[in-house]
Amino acid sequence: MMDAGNDNAIDIWIDLPFDLLQTLRLAHAIGEAGFRICIEPQDEKKLVLLKRIFSLDYKVGTAGAGKVSGLYLDHMTPVSRIGSIERPLIMPNAILNHCRARWPRARGVDVSFAGLLTESRRAAINEWLRLSHLEELSVVPKKPAFISQLARKIARKAGISIADYVGTENVKIYMSDQGRVFPRKSWNEAYYDLLLDSKFVLCPSGDFKSNGVVWTYRFFEAAICGAIPVIEEPCAAYEGYHYRLMSAPLDSLQWSREQAEHNFELARQRLTVDRDQLKAEILRLLPMPGVVADTVHKDYVNGIYAT
């Protein structure tokens, strides 16, 4: 997709893995500051929904684009850094504004979860279901039938997501790989609609729990949608936010608009960057004419990436 976009935008190249949600959100925020994101052809499917929904300006091809140095992502902590600007995660204002404008007057779902069900998440959610006397909401078997496994494998290769659903009238649990398959990994409207309709969102610890890392994107996504996170365990990234623990059963959960508003404003304060400040920092980080920025660090094992 080649689009003229904003003729006044400055073409830049972000040499970070676009399969990471941290990169996608950081790139989107940079794009808001008056830059056109230049990408490799294989990355276009990762940005196409962001262009369609949020008008993210990008073009395919990096020739002539300034390569931005001084970018740093640490998935484990988490940390996102653009030069001297550091946040736990860097989110575009457009996503926060999009979600806030869609907060409903009334929320129809008491508690929800939608996502990939790892073994540790399965155990945490099942424990909460038992505490809430909802044993009948059993999750999918640990080892799906061979045909089911084969269908999922074929679907993933084709870029198709599969979702299973269990629930009652006011508790909805979707077991889905939609957050791992592009283009929906970039933006899944149905997922955010569920968060917006939920009072609480179950937030079992993330993929790196075995390494002592418990934070999850779902916590912050819930916060910007006005749902109170229900977490498996606290961590530094959650400090200051209102949340509940998964040791609290369903009948003890009382949603508070005041707490939801607090969480949203704290997320805006901690996760977004003023556009003028961001633009100035990116301009500072761009190489001088004739200078090639070629230092790149990609540590997939420890989740650290830098330019």
Backbone as CSV, one residue per row, in Angstrom:
resi,resn,N_x,N_y,N_z,CA_x,CA_y,CA_z,C_x,C_y,C_z
1,MET,0.851,-1.190,0.000,0.000,0.000,0.000,0.886,1.239,0.000
2,MET,0.850,2.007,-1.050,1.611,3.239,-1.123,0.631,4.397,-1.063
3,ASP,0.779,5.214,-0.068,-0.176,6.301,0.137,0.614,7.575,0.334
4,ALA,0.192,8.634,-0.329,0.906,9.900,-0.198,0.899,10.393,1.229
5,GLY,-0.213,10.134,1.960,-0.297,10.517,3.361,-0.097,12.006,3.547
6,ASN,0.594,12.380,4.608,0.860,13.774,4.923,2.133,14.216,4.218
7,ASP,2.010,15.137,3.260,3.168,15.573,2.487,4.214,16.261,3.352
8,ASN,3.823,16.762,4.514,4.767,17.444,5.395,5.437,16.502,6.392
9,ALA,5.035,15.239,6.388,5.598,14.285,7.337,7.047,13.966,6.974
10,ILE,7.835,13.675,7.986,9.239,13.309,7.811,9.344,11.789,7.805
11,ASP,9.961,11.247,6.770,10.089,9.796,6.658,11.147,9.273,7.624
12,ILE,10.746,8.294,8.451,11.693,7.687,9.383,11.572,6.167,9.333
13,TRP,12.639,5.528,9.742,12.710,4.068,9.779,13.003,3.640,11.211
14,ILE,12.141,2.799,11.763,12.307,2.274,13.120,12.756,0.823,13.006
15,ASP,14.014,0.559,13.293,14.569,-0.788,13.124,14.367,-1.613,14.392
16,LEU,13.101,-1.866,14.694,12.711,-2.721,15.813,11.720,-3.754,15.282
17,PRO,11.558,-4.886,15.951,10.651,-5.929,15.444,9.188,-5.488,15.508
18,PHE,8.529,-5.429,14.367,7.135,-4.997,14.322,6.160,-6.105,14.701
19,ASP,6.672,-7.280,15.037,5.782,-8.305,15.572,5.500,-8.075,17.047
20,LEU,6.214,-7.114,17.662,6.022,-6.781,19.076,4.983,-5.677,19.227
21,LEU,4.059,-5.865,20.163,3.066,-4.833,20.423,3.738,-3.561,20.931
22,GLN,4.827,-3.695,21.681,5.555,-2.521,22.159,6.044,-1.670,20.990
23,THR,6.555,-2.312,19.951,7.016,-1.575,18.771,5.852,-0.903,18.056
24,LEU,4.759,-1.625,17.888,3.597,-1.078,17.180,3.062,0.172,17.862
25,ARG,2.925,0.113,19.190,2.386,1.267,19.910,3.384,2.428,19.909
26,LEU,4.673,2.122,20.053,5.694,3.165,20.016,5.727,3.830,18.642
27,ALA,5.701,3.032,17.585,5.721,3.582,16.227,4.489,4.446,15.963
28,HIS,3.330,3.996,16.449,2.090,4.757,16.282,2.207,6.115,16.984
29,ALA,2.760,6.122,18.197,2.939,7.377,18.931,3.882,8.313,18.180
30,ILE,4.964,7.767,17.638,5.904,8.584,16.869,5.218,9.135,15.618
31,GLY,4.399,8.315,14.983,3.678,8.766,13.801,2.770,9.949,14.093
32,GLU,2.177,9.973,15.288,1.300,11.091,15.672,2.051,12.414,15.749
33,ALA,3.368,12.332,15.950,4.163,13.544,16.142,4.626,14.163,14.825
34,GLY,4.106,13.665,13.699,4.422,14.282,12.415,5.443,13.530,11.591
35,PHE,5.541,12.221,11.796,6.492,11.399,11.048,5.753,10.320,10.269
36,ARG,6.301,9.983,9.106,5.771,8.859,8.327,6.651,7.643,8.621
37,ILE,6.009,6.554,9.052,6.738,5.348,9.407,7.021,4.552,8.135
38,CYS,8.284,4.340,7.832,8.684,3.584,6.648,8.990,2.147,7.061
39,ILE,8.404,1.199,6.360,8.466,-0.193,6.795,8.900,-1.114,5.661
40,GLU,9.340,-2.302,6.047,9.641,-3.348,5.076,8.321,-3.941,4.568
41,PRO,8.310,-4.474,3.348,7.055,-5.010,2.780,6.372,-6.042,3.664
42,GLN,7.150,-6.891,4.329,6.547,-7.950,5.148,5.846,-7.416,6.394
43,ASP,6.078,-6.154,6.721,5.463,-5.580,7.924,4.161,-4.833,7.633
44,GLU,3.777,-4.725,6.373,2.596,-3.915,6.053,1.334,-4.460,6.707
45,LYS,1.176,-5.779,6.751,-0.036,-6.349,7.341,-0.149,-6.024,8.827
46,LYS,0.965,-5.615,9.436,0.960,-5.303,10.861,0.490,-3.875,11.133
47,LEU,0.439,-3.057,10.091,0.038,-1.658,10.274,-1.247,-1.290,9.544
48,VAL,-1.736,-2.187,8.699,-2.853,-1.812,7.826,-4.102,-1.423,8.615
49,LEU,-4.397,-2.112,9.722,-5.579,-1.749,10.517,-5.370,-0.431,11.250
50,LEU,-4.148,-0.151,11.668,-3.872,1.116,12.352,-4.043,2.285,11.383
51,LYS,-3.734,2.058,10.125,-3.964,3.095,9.116,-5.455,3.284,8.875
52,ARG,-6.177,2.160,8.759,-7.600,2.217,8.441,-8.401,2.869,9.566
53,ILE,-8.076,2.546,10.808,-8.880,3.006,11.944,-8.376,4.331,12.507
54,PHE,-7.046,4.488,12.561,-6.474,5.670,13.220,-5.729,6.595,12.260
55,SER,-5.721,6.264,10.970,-5.029,7.079,9.958,-3.528,7.167,10.205
56,LEU,-2.937,6.095,10.729,-1.486,6.059,10.897,-0.822,6.204,9.529
57,ASP,0.110,7.138,9.434,0.778,7.425,8.167,2.000,6.518,8.028
58,TYR,1.989,5.657,7.024,3.161,4.817,6.767,3.328,4.630,5.271
59,LYS,4.498,4.181,4.872,4.717,3.785,3.482,5.653,2.585,3.463
60,VAL,5.524,1.784,2.431,6.359,0.604,2.272,7.656,1.005,1.581
61,GLY,8.778,0.616,2.193,10.086,0.967,1.662,10.811,1.917,2.589
62,THR,12.075,1.629,2.876,12.838,2.442,3.827,13.902,3.305,3.152
63,ALA,14.005,3.232,1.826,15.012,4.019,1.117,14.792,5.508,1.360
64,GLY,15.849,6.183,1.762,15.782,7.620,1.994,15.232,8.033,3.336
65,ALA,14.764,7.078,4.129,14.201,7.407,5.447,15.309,7.507,6.488
66,GLY,15.150,8.433,7.413,16.111,8.568,8.501,15.918,7.465,9.529
67,LYS,16.990,6.757,9.835,16.913,5.659,10.804,17.063,6.223,12.214
68,VAL,16.059,5.996,13.044,16.036,6.588,14.382,16.894,5.758,15.334
69,SER,17.857,6.404,15.951,18.666,5.752,16.980,18.082,6.089,18.348
70,GLY,18.624,5.488,19.394,18.215,5.834,20.752,16.890,5.268,21.195
71,LEU,16.362,4.274,20.462,15.122,3.611,20.876,15.469,2.377,21.698
72,TYR,14.667,2.107,22.730,14.970,0.982,23.628,13.668,0.381,24.135
73,LEU,13.544,-0.920,24.003,12.392,-1.654,24.521,12.873,-2.770,25.430
74,ASP,12.294,-2.850,26.602,12.549,-3.957,27.527,11.190,-4.540,27.883
75,HIS,10.909,-5.723,27.372,9.596,-6.320,27.594,9.434,-6.805,29.021
76,MET,10.522,-7.178,29.667,10.419,-7.810,30.975,10.014,-6.825,32.067
77,THR,10.481,-5.582,31.983,10.308,-4.661,33.116,8.886,-4.122,33.312
78,PRO,8.167,-3.523,32.376,8.562,-3.133,31.020,9.095,-1.701,30.980
79,VAL,9.867,-1.414,29.920,10.358,-0.063,29.661,10.298,0.187,28.160
80,SER,9.794,1.350,27.782,9.887,1.837,26.404,10.572,3.194,26.467
81,ARG,11.626,3.366,25.659,12.413,4.596,25.745,12.666,5.158,24.352
82,ILE,12.450,6.454,24.228,12.793,7.192,23.016,13.787,8.260,23.440
83,GLY,15.065,7.996,23.247,16.086,8.920,23.715,15.991,9.113,25.212
84,SER,15.718,10.344,25.644,15.625,10.653,27.075,14.212,10.473,27.630
85,ILE,13.258,10.115,26.774,11.860,9.939,27.197,11.623,8.478,27.552
86,GLU,11.197,8.226,28.773,10.991,6.843,29.212,9.608,6.668,29.824
87,ARG,8.950,5.611,29.449,7.659,5.219,30.002,7.659,3.696,30.179
88,PRO,6.752,3.150,31.009,6.627,1.686,31.048,6.271,1.145,29.659
89,LEU,5.261,1.744,29.054,4.879,1.510,27.665,4.606,2.876,27.058
90,ILE,4.837,3.022,25.775,4.497,4.274,25.103,3.311,4.001,24.193
91,MET,2.214,4.695,24.476,0.960,4.490,23.749,0.612,5.748,22.960
92,PRO,0.004,5.596,21.795,-0.460,6.768,21.046,-1.700,7.373,21.695
93,ASN,-1.779,8.680,21.657,-2.966,9.356,22.198,-4.235,8.917,21.481
94,ALA,-4.113,8.585,20.198,-5.297,8.220,19.415,-6.013,7.012,19.994
95,ILE,-5.269,6.038,20.494,-5.899,4.842,21.053,-6.625,5.181,22.345
96,LEU,-6.008,5.984,23.200,-6.682,6.365,24.439,-7.935,7.175,24.143
97,ASN,-7.842,8.118,23.207,-9.009,8.932,22.862,-10.118,8.078,22.247
98,HIS,-9.735,7.148,21.392,-10.695,6.253,20.735,-11.471,5.446,21.774
99,CYS,-10.747,4.900,22.744,-11.399,4.073,23.767,-12.239,4.927,24.718
100,ARG,-11.701,6.064,25.151,-12.431,6.898,26.122,-13.745,7.390,25.542
101,ALA,-13.761,7.719,24.268,-14.990,8.204,23.633,-16.060,7.124,23.556
102,ARG,-15.662,5.874,23.724,-16.598,4.756,23.607,-16.995,4.151,24.947
103,TRP,-16.605,4.773,26.052,-17.064,4.268,27.348,-18.597,4.298,27.369
104,PRO,-19.236,3.199,27.708,-20.702,3.174,27.732,-21.252,3.744,29.035
105,ARG,-22.500,4.129,29.012,-23.144,4.585,30.251,-23.346,3.426,31.215
106,ALA,-23.614,2.261,30.687,-23.807,1.061,31.514,-23.010,-0.077,30.896
107,ARG,-22.464,-0.920,31.764,-21.643,-2.045,31.306,-22.395,-3.345,31.538
108,GLY,-22.510,-4.153,30.485,-23.344,-5.338,30.552,-22.658,-6.598,31.024
109,VAL,-21.329,-6.571,31.133,-20.569,-7.759,31.529,-19.877,-7.481,32.860
110,ASP,-20.108,-8.344,33.839,-19.462,-8.149,35.140,-17.966,-8.413,35.055
111,VAL,-17.590,-9.560,34.495,-16.181,-9.955,34.418,-15.928,-10.623,33.071
112,SER,-14.785,-10.298,32.471,-14.448,-10.928,31.197,-12.970,-11.279,31.135
113,PHE,-12.661,-12.144,30.201,-11.281,-12.458,29.818,-11.319,-12.880,28.364
114,ALA,-10.381,-12.365,27.582,-10.236,-12.806,26.195,-8.754,-12.873,25.884
115,GLY,-8.301,-14.028,25.447,-6.894,-14.152,25.127,-6.445,-15.592,25.032
116,LEU,-5.150,-15.740,24.767,-4.552,-17.064,24.686,-4.498,-17.674,26.079
117,LEU,-4.933,-18.908,26.193,-5.004,-19.550,27.501,-3.794,-20.459,27.698
118,THR,-2.725,-19.908,28.282,-1.557,-20.715,28.622,-1.879,-21.571,29.838
119,GLU,-0.986,-22.491,30.158,-1.229,-23.372,31.299,-1.345,-22.575,32.597
120,SER,-0.478,-21.578,32.781,-0.517,-20.800,34.023,-1.784,-19.947,34.094
121,ARG,-2.204,-19.395,32.967,-3.445,-18.614,32.953,-4.648,-19.514,33.196
122,ARG,-4.625,-20.697,32.614,-5.708,-21.647,32.821,-5.885,-21.934,34.310
123,ALA,-4.760,-22.177,35.000,-4.824,-22.492,36.427,-5.363,-21.314,37.228
124,ALA,-4.891,-20.099,36.916,-5.321,-18.913,37.658,-6.808,-18.635,37.448
125,ILE,-7.270,-18.740,36.212,-8.682,-18.474,35.925,-9.569,-19.543,36.541
126,ASN,-9.157,-20.792,36.458,-9.955,-21.859,37.065,-10.079,-21.680,38.572
127,GLU,-9.003,-21.214,39.209,-9.063,-20.977,40.651,-10.062,-19.870,40.962
128,TRP,-10.056,-18.799,40.159,-11.025,-17.717,40.378,-12.450,-18.215,40.140
129,LEU,-12.644,-19.039,39.130,-13.972,-19.595,38.863,-14.457,-20.433,40.041
130,ARG,-13.550,-21.201,40.627,-13.939,-22.021,41.779,-14.304,-21.141,42.973
131,LEU,-13.495,-20.108,43.209,-13.794,-19.183,44.306,-15.151,-18.516,44.113
132,SER,-15.513,-18.299,42.861,-16.767,-17.618,42.534,-17.925,-18.593,42.359
133,HIS,-17.682,-19.866,42.687,-18.712,-20.906,42.555,-19.212,-21.003,41.117
134,LEU,-18.284,-20.925,40.188,-18.614,-21.008,38.770,-17.852,-22.156,38.115
135,GLU,-17.800,-23.274,38.819,-17.051,-24.411,38.296,-17.524,-24.853,36.916
136,GLU,-18.793,-24.582,36.611,-19.330,-25.022,35.325,-18.680,-24.319,34.144
137,LEU,-17.972,-23.233,34.405,-17.266,-22.551,33.325,-15.892,-23.177,33.128
138,SER,-15.865,-24.459,32.912,-14.592,-25.150,32.713,-13.991,-24.714,31.392
139,VAL,-12.675,-24.694,31.356,-11.981,-24.250,30.151,-11.693,-25.439,29.264
140,VAL,-11.153,-25.162,28.082,-10.918,-26.221,27.101,-9.920,-27.219,27.644
141,PRO,-9.964,-28.474,27.181,-9.031,-29.488,27.658,-7.588,-29.077,27.442
142,LYS,-6.696,-29.594,28.302,-5.284,-29.242,28.181,-4.716,-29.653,26.825
143,LYS,-5.145,-30.812,26.325,-4.643,-31.302,25.048,-5.812,-31.478,24.077
144,PRO,-6.046,-30.489,23.200,-7.149,-30.598,22.252,-6.967,-31.809,21.343
145,ALA,-8.054,-32.288,20.810,-7.994,-33.414,19.894,-7.076,-33.097,18.719
146,PHE,-6.529,-34.159,18.111,-5.573,-33.986,17.018,-6.153,-33.125,15.901
147,ILE,-7.414,-33.376,15.526,-8.046,-32.608,14.445,-8.118,-31.137,14.812
148,SER,-8.444,-30.855,16.092,-8.519,-29.465,16.553,-7.148,-28.807,16.486
149,GLN,-6.112,-29.534,16.921,-4.757,-28.997,16.869,-4.348,-28.707,15.434
150,LEU,-4.678,-29.635,14.528,-4.321,-29.460,13.123,-5.035,-28.252,12.527
151,ALA,-6.321,-28.099,12.855,-7.091,-26.962,12.342,-6.498,-25.641,12.811
152,ARG,-6.091,-25.590,14.072,-5.498,-24.365,14.606,-4.165,-24.058,13.926
153,LYS,-3.369,-25.098,13.703,-2.071,-24.896,13.065,-2.242,-24.337,11.659
154,ILE,-3.176,-24.920,10.903,-3.440,-24.450,9.542,-3.974,-23.017,9.564
155,ALA,-4.881,-22.739,10.503,-5.472,-21.403,10.597,-4.421,-20.353,10.911
156,ARG,-3.507,-20.662,11.828,-2.472,-19.694,12.199,-1.572,-19.391,11.010
157,LYS,-1.204,-20.447,10.240,-0.356,-20.227,9.071,-1.063,-19.362,8.034
158,ALA,-2.382,-19.472,7.999,-3.172,-18.686,7.044,-3.535,-17.309,7.580
159,GLY,-3.120,-17.010,8.826,-3.444,-15.721,9.421,-4.855,-15.627,9.929
160,ILE,-5.480,-16.787,10.200,-6.859,-16.821,10.692,-6.846,-17.150,12.175
161,SER,-7.588,-16.402,12.975,-7.640,-16.657,14.408,-8.836,-17.535,14.743
162,ILE,-8.693,-18.274,15.850,-9.758,-19.163,16.304,-10.093,-18.808,17.740
163,ALA,-11.375,-18.746,18.060,-11.795,-18.412,19.419,-12.798,-19.438,19.923
164,ASP,-12.651,-19.824,21.196,-13.640,-20.640,21.888,-14.237,-19.774,22.983
165,TYR,-15.483,-20.044,23.338,-16.164,-19.191,24.308,-16.890,-20.035,25.336
166,VAL,-16.739,-19.626,26.598,-17.570,-20.175,27.660,-18.048,-19.003,28.496
167,GLY,-19.227,-19.126,29.093,-19.686,-18.009,29.898,-21.106,-18.162,30.362
168,THR,-21.500,-17.220,31.192,-22.874,-17.104,31.636,-23.345,-15.727,31.199
169,GLU,-24.447,-15.291,31.725,-25.004,-14.000,31.314,-24.066,-12.845,31.635
170,ASN,-23.355,-12.912,32.754,-22.555,-11.758,33.170,-21.068,-12.047,33.330
171,VAL,-20.610,-13.241,33.009,-19.186,-13.581,33.024,-18.855,-14.214,31.678
172,LYS,-17.921,-13.612,30.956,-17.603,-14.096,29.612,-16.108,-14.361,29.497
173,ILE,-15.770,-15.560,29.067,-14.378,-15.946,28.897,-14.191,-16.457,27.473
174,TYR,-13.327,-15.765,26.738,-13.016,-16.161,25.366,-11.577,-16.658,25.319
175,MET,-11.391,-17.878,24.870,-10.052,-18.435,24.708,-9.688,-18.327,23.243
176,SER,-8.770,-17.436,22.930,-8.539,-17.067,21.539,-7.073,-16.759,21.302
177,ASP,-6.628,-17.000,20.062,-5.273,-16.611,19.670,-5.291,-15.336,18.832
178,GLN,-6.412,-14.594,18.856,-6.537,-13.408,18.011,-5.471,-12.366,18.318
179,GLY,-5.018,-12.316,19.572,-3.991,-11.351,19.936,-2.608,-11.720,19.459
180,ARG,-2.472,-12.890,18.828,-1.167,-13.339,18.354,-1.079,-13.385,16.827
181,VAL,-2.172,-13.114,16.144,-2.231,-13.257,14.690,-2.485,-11.896,14.048
182,PHE,-1.618,-11.495,13.109,-1.830,-10.247,12.376,-2.850,-10.473,11.263
183,PRO,-3.626,-9.435,10.912,-3.513,-8.046,11.375,-4.215,-7.737,12.696
184,ARG,-4.988,-8.681,13.252,-5.753,-8.358,14.460,-4.874,-8.135,15.682
185,LYS,-3.645,-8.620,15.656,-2.766,-8.338,16.791,-2.564,-6.835,16.939
186,SER,-2.545,-6.121,15.820,-2.364,-4.666,15.856,-3.568,-3.969,16.466
187,TRP,-4.757,-4.435,16.091,-5.986,-3.838,16.637,-7.142,-4.807,16.444
188,ASN,-7.755,-5.202,17.551,-8.886,-6.128,17.519,-10.095,-5.409,18.107
189,GLU,-10.949,-4.907,17.231,-12.083,-4.095,17.680,-13.003,-4.879,18.610
190,ALA,-13.224,-6.167,18.308,-14.114,-6.982,19.146,-13.545,-7.147,20.552
191,TYR,-12.233,-7.282,20.649,-11.578,-7.401,21.955,-11.792,-6.129,22.771
192,TYR,-11.566,-4.981,22.155,-11.749,-3.721,22.880,-13.214,-3.462,23.195
193,ASP,-14.112,-3.881,22.323,-15.540,-3.748,22.623,-15.907,-4.548,23.868
194,LEU,-15.313,-5.730,24.012,-15.571,-6.541,25.205,-15.045,-5.839,26.454
195,LEU,-13.847,-5.279,26.377,-13.302,-4.540,27.521,-14.200,-3.359,27.874
196,LEU,-14.684,-2.658,26.867,-15.529,-1.489,27.098,-16.865,-1.860,27.730
197,ASP,-17.334,-3.060,27.486,-18.614,-3.504,28.041,-18.440,-4.203,29.388
198,SER,-17.189,-4.318,29.855,-16.902,-5.062,31.086,-16.661,-4.127,32.267
199,LYS,-17.134,-4.549,33.423,-16.825,-3.834,34.659,-15.445,-4.229,35.166
200,PHE,-15.133,-5.502,35.046,-13.848,-6.029,35.493,-13.270,-6.936,34.417
201,VAL,-11.935,-6.997,34.378,-11.246,-7.869,33.426,-10.220,-8.705,34.178
202,LEU,-10.300,-10.013,34.024,-9.315,-10.896,34.637,-7.970,-10.702,33.951
203,CYS,-6.930,-10.472,34.760,-5.593,-10.223,34.224,-4.581,-11.172,34.854
204,PRO,-4.664,-12.465,34.525,-3.628,-13.376,35.015,-2.274,-12.945,34.482
205,SER,-1.220,-13.339,35.161,0.123,-12.887,34.795,0.470,-13.288,33.369
206,GLY,1.412,-12.542,32.778,1.718,-12.680,31.363,2.592,-13.863,31.008
207,ASP,3.108,-13.830,29.768,3.815,-14.971,29.192,5.118,-15.313,29.903
208,PHE,5.717,-14.338,30.594,7.024,-14.562,31.195,6.938,-14.765,32.701
209,LYS,5.810,-15.278,33.172,5.622,-15.503,34.600,6.704,-16.402,35.175
210,SER,7.134,-17.403,34.407,8.161,-18.331,34.884,9.494,-17.637,35.119
211,ASN,9.673,-16.451,34.512,10.889,-15.662,34.715,10.705,-14.574,35.770
212,GLY,9.584,-14.629,36.479,9.324,-13.637,37.514,8.692,-12.366,36.995
213,VAL,8.239,-12.370,35.740,7.615,-11.193,35.133,6.110,-11.412,35.106
214,VAL,5.357,-10.545,35.771,3.920,-10.799,35.915,3.040,-9.812,35.148
215,TRP,3.578,-8.677,34.702,2.734,-7.668,34.078,2.173,-8.184,32.751
216,THR,1.039,-7.612,32.354,0.402,-7.985,31.098,-0.217,-6.754,30.439
217,TYR,-0.171,-6.700,29.098,-0.804,-5.595,28.372,-2.269,-5.458,28.754
218,ARG,-2.907,-6.586,29.039,-4.347,-6.591,29.323,-4.694,-5.636,30.463
219,PHE,-3.811,-5.503,31.428,-4.042,-4.602,32.561,-4.262,-3.174,32.055
220,PHE,-3.362,-2.703,31.199,-3.422,-1.324,30.721,-4.535,-1.143,29.693
221,GLU,-4.785,-2.165,28.895,-5.897,-2.102,27.941,-7.229,-2.010,28.676
222,ALA,-7.353,-2.757,29.769,-8.562,-2.665,30.589,-8.701,-1.262,31.168
223,ALA,-7.594,-0.720,31.667,-7.630,0.594,32.308,-8.112,1.680,31.356
224,ILE,-7.644,1.665,30.115,-8.057,2.730,29.197,-9.488,2.517,28.693
225,CYS,-10.026,1.315,28.921,-11.415,1.044,28.538,-12.379,1.204,29.704
226,GLY,-11.871,1.559,30.881,-12.745,1.790,32.024,-13.092,0.554,32.815
227,ALA,-12.482,-0.579,32.495,-12.687,-1.810,33.259,-11.624,-1.895,34.350
228,ILE,-12.011,-2.339,35.531,-11.061,-2.477,36.632,-10.319,-3.808,36.472
229,PRO,-8.985,-3.797,36.439,-8.244,-5.048,36.308,-8.361,-5.902,37.572
230,VAL,-8.465,-7.200,37.376,-8.439,-8.172,38.471,-7.185,-9.002,38.250
231,ILE,-6.165,-8.787,39.076,-4.840,-9.318,38.787,-4.503,-10.545,39.623
232,GLU,-3.580,-11.329,39.094,-3.100,-12.506,39.811,-2.143,-12.102,40.925
233,GLU,-1.250,-11.152,40.636,-0.321,-10.652,41.645,0.156,-9.258,41.254
234,PRO,0.485,-8.423,42.239,0.915,-7.048,41.958,2.330,-7.010,41.383
235,CYS,2.670,-5.880,40.768,4.034,-5.630,40.316,4.228,-4.122,40.237
236,ALA,5.467,-3.706,40.034,5.787,-2.279,40.036,5.018,-1.516,38.959
237,ALA,4.787,-2.147,37.812,4.093,-1.467,36.709,2.651,-1.129,37.051
238,TYR,2.076,-1.804,38.040,0.675,-1.588,38.417,0.510,-0.586,39.560
239,GLU,1.608,-0.131,40.139,1.519,0.746,41.306,0.770,2.035,40.969
240,GLY,-0.124,2.432,41.865,-0.892,3.656,41.687,-2.257,3.447,41.061
241,TYR,-2.441,2.319,40.380,-3.736,2.011,39.763,-4.655,1.312,40.762
242,HIS,-5.944,1.458,40.555,-6.921,0.680,41.320,-7.111,-0.664,40.627
243,TYR,-7.047,-1.723,41.395,-7.273,-3.064,40.850,-7.804,-3.959,41.956
244,ARG,-8.232,-5.147,41.585,-8.629,-6.171,42.543,-7.725,-7.379,42.332
245,LEU,-7.683,-8.247,43.323,-6.906,-9.473,43.214,-7.805,-10.631,42.800
246,MET,-7.225,-11.611,42.147,-8.007,-12.766,41.718,-8.386,-13.673,42.884
247,SER,-7.947,-13.318,44.070,-8.420,-14.012,45.276,-9.784,-13.491,45.711
248,ALA,-10.271,-12.430,45.033,-11.592,-11.864,45.330,-12.629,-12.496,44.414
249,PRO,-13.636,-13.181,44.963,-14.648,-13.830,44.124,-15.590,-12.815,43.482
250,LEU,-16.372,-13.296,42.556,-17.272,-12.450,41.778,-18.184,-11.596,42.648
251,ASP,-18.783,-12.184,43.677,-19.785,-11.444,44.456,-19.185,-10.333,45.308
252,SER,-17.858,-10.251,45.382,-17.222,-9.184,46.162,-16.793,-8.003,45.295
253,LEU,-16.955,-8.103,43.990,-16.474,-7.070,43.076,-17.524,-5.985,42.868
254,GLN,-17.153,-4.770,43.200,-18.030,-3.612,43.016,-17.306,-2.582,42.145
255,TRP,-17.839,-2.346,40.952,-17.198,-1.420,40.026,-17.391,0.015,40.489
256,SER,-16.370,0.845,40.311,-16.416,2.251,40.710,-16.018,3.126,39.530
257,ARG,-16.913,4.022,39.113,-16.570,4.940,38.026,-15.414,5.852,38.433
258,GLU,-15.399,6.264,39.674,-14.309,7.123,40.150,-12.960,6.422,39.996
259,GLN,-12.906,5.147,40.359,-11.656,4.404,40.224,-11.304,4.177,38.758
260,ALA,-12.321,3.943,37.936,-12.074,3.763,36.507,-11.513,5.047,35.890
261,GLU,-12.073,6.186,36.268,-11.578,7.473,35.767,-10.140,7.712,36.227
262,HIS,-9.865,7.374,37.486,-8.504,7.520,38.014,-7.523,6.694,37.188
263,ASN,-7.876,5.445,36.917,-6.985,4.569,36.153,-6.729,5.101,34.753
264,PHE,-7.783,5.620,34.122,-7.614,6.150,32.769,-6.663,7.341,32.770
265,GLU,-6.881,8.270,33.686,-6.034,9.465,33.727,-4.593,9.111,34.075
266,LEU,-4.407,8.122,34.947,-3.049,7.695,35.290,-2.380,7.041,34.081
267,ALA,-3.146,6.265,33.328,-2.604,5.652,32.118,-2.199,6.723,31.109
268,ARG,-3.033,7.747,30.949,-2.676,8.829,30.025,-1.392,9.524,30.483
269,GLN,-1.283,9.760,31.772,-0.104,10.436,32.312,1.158,9.599,32.134
270,ARG,1.052,8.306,32.378,2.239,7.448,32.404,2.603,6.824,31.062
271,LEU,1.644,6.709,30.147,1.892,5.940,28.933,1.954,6.777,27.663
272,THR,1.562,8.036,27.721,1.604,8.870,26.523,2.676,9.945,26.667
273,VAL,3.014,10.557,25.541,4.043,11.599,25.504,3.491,12.781,24.720
274,ASP,3.747,13.984,25.217,3.345,15.193,24.501,3.933,15.175,23.089
275,ARG,3.118,15.476,22.098,3.554,15.351,20.704,4.719,16.265,20.368
276,ASP,4.695,17.500,20.862,5.793,18.429,20.577,7.090,17.936,21.212
277,GLN,7.003,17.433,22.434,8.180,16.882,23.101,8.716,15.675,22.333
278,LEU,7.796,14.830,21.884,8.195,13.634,21.152,8.836,13.994,19.816
279,LYS,8.253,14.957,19.121,8.811,15.367,17.831,10.221,15.917,17.992
280,ALA,10.409,16.751,18.998,11.732,17.333,19.231,12.764,16.252,19.531
281,GLU,12.369,15.249,20.289,13.313,14.190,20.654,13.653,13.316,19.446
282,ILE,12.665,12.996,18.619,12.943,12.207,17.416,13.868,12.975,16.476
283,LEU,13.627,14.259,16.292,14.501,15.065,15.435,15.926,15.075,15.971
284,ARG,16.063,15.088,17.279,17.402,15.046,17.885,18.090,13.708,17.625
285,LEU,17.294,12.637,17.572,17.854,11.293,17.435,18.138,10.894,15.990
286,LEU,17.591,11.637,15.035,17.852,11.311,13.635,19.309,11.609,13.292
287,PRO,19.932,10.776,12.452,21.348,10.981,12.117,21.553,12.226,11.265
288,MET,22.734,12.787,11.371,23.095,13.909,10.510,23.192,13.412,9.069
289,PRO,22.964,14.290,8.096,23.074,13.875,6.696,24.417,13.206,6.421
290,GLY,24.378,12.060,5.750,25.599,11.337,5.417,26.079,10.383,6.485
291,VAL,25.433,10.409,7.660,25.823,9.519,8.754,24.852,8.347,8.796
292,VAL,25.384,7.141,8.880,24.559,5.937,8.913,24.466,5.424,10.341
293,ALA,23.247,5.297,10.842,23.032,4.729,12.179,22.837,3.224,12.020
294,ASP,23.792,2.428,12.504,23.729,0.991,12.243,23.826,0.133,13.497
295,THR,23.755,0.736,14.669,23.826,-0.032,15.907,22.434,-0.517,16.292
296,VAL,22.260,-1.822,16.264,20.974,-2.415,16.618,21.217,-3.601,17.531
297,HIS,20.429,-3.700,18.594,20.541,-4.816,19.543,19.182,-5.487,19.645
298,LYS,19.153,-6.783,19.364,17.905,-7.535,19.446,18.148,-8.812,20.239
299,ASP,17.630,-8.837,21.452,17.784,-9.984,22.350,16.408,-10.590,22.580
300,TYR,16.037,-11.545,21.728,14.700,-12.129,21.806,14.520,-12.954,23.075
301,VAL,15.599,-13.504,23.608,15.503,-14.345,24.803,15.113,-13.516,26.015
302,ASN,15.773,-12.372,26.180,15.527,-11.527,27.344,14.576,-10.371,27.056
303,GLY,14.074,-10.290,25.835,13.074,-9.287,25.505,13.586,-7.865,25.504
304,ILE,14.831,-7.658,25.035,15.424,-6.318,24.999,15.816,-5.993,23.559
305,TYR,15.397,-4.820,23.102,15.653,-4.404,21.730,16.051,-2.934,21.757
306,ALA,17.079,-2.571,20.979,17.548,-1.189,21.010,18.112,-0.798,19.661
307,THR,18.055,0.517,19.363,18.671,1.041,18.150,19.669,2.119,18.530
